Amino acid sequence: MPRTTRRQALVTIAAGLSARSLARPQDYAPTVLTAEEHDILGFLVDTILPETETPGAREVGVHSMIDEDLQTDSSSLVLLRDGLEELREAGFADMDSPERTRLLTRYSEADGTQREFFDVVKGLTIDAYYSTEVGLVQELGYQGNTYLQEFVGCTHDHEIGNGA
């Protein structure tokens, strides 16, 4: 195996540092959402991406990252606030995990604003989670920009055009 050059090591380190992380997500004070909206959003993102072999979305601070992102892009803020209010009224924070999942499943299968709300939150959750070290490195195994010294191409036998 070829040795890693200093340049490769620096690129890998830089890529690792670019993964977002909040040192102490539980200490985060929301700046766009209210504390209650932020809390409900935490339960919501954790229902979308719960703990498995890696921490869940709430534990890595995805709900806080979404709040931070709303500072520069508030295009979905009204939809988020309305949806979070609807979840609050439904008692989402007090539900157990299966109840939350059933409710979100209904949202994902609905038409209109419930579906739009679910799709937006799901997209924001996935984007934020997989930009953290936990999502990017631990879960996906990203190891930085690496290169192949040689690309051998397709190695299985078949002829082009014969449908094989």
N, C-alpha and C positions, 0 to 999 in steps of 0.2 A: 504494500500500500504506500502511495507517495506521501511524503511529509507535507504537513500544512505549512504554507508560507505565512509570513507575518501579515501580509495583506489579507489573506483569507481569514486569519484569526481576527483581525480588526473588523472586517466586514461582518463576521459572525457575532462578535461582541456588540457591534452597533445594532444589528438586527434584533438581538436579544434585548437590548436596552430600549428599543423602540416599542416593545410590547408594553401596553398601558398597564399600570397597576396603581391601586390606591393603598398606601401603606396600612391604614387603619380604617376600612370602610365604615365600621360601626361608629366612628367619631365624626363622620361627615355631616356637615350642616347644609341642607339643600339651599340653593340660591334662587331657583326658579319655581320649583314645586313647593308646596307647603310640607311641613313635617309629616302630616297625615297622608298626603298624596305620595310622598316619598316612601313611607312605610308600606302602603298598599302596593306600590310599584315593586318594592322588594319582594313581597310574597308572590306577585305576578311573575316577575322574571325567574324566580326560583321554581315556579310551577312549570314554566317553559323549559328551563334548563336546570333540573334538580341535581343534587349531589349524586355522584356515582363513584367511580374510582378517583375522581377529581372533585374539588369543591364545586358547589352549585353557584349559580349566577349571583344570588344575593350575597353569599359569603365573599366573593371576590369584588363586590361593590358595583355590579353592573347597573343597578338602579341609580347609584350616585354618578356613574359615568354618563348615563342618559340625562340626568339633571344638568351636569356640566355642559353636555352637548347642546342642550336647549338654550344655553346662554348665547350661542352663536347661530343656531338654527331653530327658530321657534315655529316653523311652519306646521308642525303637528301638535302644537301645545293645546289648542282648543279641543281637538279630538282626544288627546290624552287626558286632559282635565275632565271632560265629559265622561269618558270611559271609566276613569278612576273613581269618579263620583258615583257612577252606576254600581261599580263593584263595592264601594263603601256601603251604599244603601242595601246591597244584597248580603252584607256581612262577610265579605270575602276574607278579611283578616282573621275572622274567628272560625272559618271553615277548616276542616281537616284536609289533608292532601287529596284524597279521592274526590271530595266534594268540589274542591277548586278545579281539579282536572275535568270533572264532568261539566262544570260551568264554562270553562274555557273551550271545551269541545263543542258545546252549543254555540258559543261565539264564533268558533272557526267554521261552523256549518251554516251560520245565519247569513242573511242578506243585509245589506245596508251598513249602518254605522257600527254595529257590533262586530261585524266581519272586518270592516276597515280598521277599527280600533285594534282588534286582535292581530291583523296582518302587520300593522305599523309597529306595535309593541314587540311582536315576534322578530321582525327585521332588526329593530334597534337592539334587542337583547342579543341576537346572534352576532351582529356586528361588534358590539361592545365586548361580549364574552371572548370571542376569538381574536380580539386585539390585546387581551391580557396575557401575561406569562402562563397562567394556568391553562387557558384555552389554546393558545398558539403553540406553546412548547410542550407542556405536560400532556395535554390531550391529543393534539394533532402531531406532536413529535417534530415540529419545525426546528431545524438546526442551523438556520441562517443560510445565507446565500452560498451555495456550494456549486461546484462545477464538475463536469466530467472531463477527464483528459481525453476520452475517446467515447464516441457514441457508435455502437455497433449496429444499430437499427433493428429492424424486425428479424427475428431469428427462426421463426417457425416456417415449415414447408407449406407453400401454397402457390398457386399460380394466379396472377392478376386476371380478373375477368371470368374465372370459371365458377364463381360463387362459393368457393371453398373457404 
